[in-house]
């Protein structure tokens, strides 16, 4: 039987970066998101969830 690894959180960019502050743009890029509707997977660490909290109005967490 395969061993289950740590759960992943899918993060989807739902809003455009137009009009966002430079700090918000840097956070989006650091998460690995580039265009609207991009989806990335990350382990749900405190750092990643803090980044998602900073741009919560621009992203959607898909479990």
C-alpha positions in Angstrom: 0.0 0.0 0.0 1.3 3.5 -0.8 2.1 5.8 2.0 0.1 9.0 2.1 2.1 12.1 2.0 1.2 15.4 3.7 -2.0 16.9 2.5 -1.8 19.6 -0.2 -3.8 22.8 -0.5 -4.8 24.0 -4.0 -4.7 27.8 -4.4 -6.4 29.4 -7.4 -5.9 33.0 -8.5 -9.4 34.4 -9.1 -8.8 38.1 -9.6 -6.4 40.1 -11.9 -3.3 41.8 -10.5 -4.3 45.0 -12.1 -4.7 47.6 -9.4 -2.9 45.5 -6.8 -0.2 46.9 -4.6 3.5 45.9 -5.2 3.4 43.8 -2.0 0.4 41.9 -3.2 1.9 41.2 -6.6 5.1 39.9 -4.9 3.1 37.5 -2.7 1.2 36.2 -5.7 4.4 35.6 -7.6 6.0 34.0 -4.6 3.2 31.5 -4.4 3.9 30.6 -8.0 0.8 32.1 -9.6 1.1 34.0 -12.9 -2.3 34.4 -14.6 -5.9 34.5 -13.6 -7.3 31.0 -13.0 -3.8 29.5 -12.4 -3.8 26.8 -9.7 -0.8 25.7 -7.6 -0.5 23.1 -4.8 1.4 23.8 -1.6 1.7 22.1 1.8 -0.5 24.0 4.3 2.3 25.5 6.4 1.9 28.6 8.5 4.0 30.6 5.9 1.8 29.6 3.0 -1.4 30.2 4.8 -0.2 33.6 6.0 0.6 34.5 2.3 -2.9 33.4 1.3 -4.4 35.5 4.1 -2.6 38.6 2.8 -4.2 38.2 -0.6 -7.4 36.4 0.4 -9.6 38.8 -1.7 -7.7 37.6 -4.9 -7.4 33.9 -4.3 -9.6 30.9 -3.6 -8.5 27.9 -1.6 -9.6 24.7 -3.2 -9.3 21.6 -1.0 
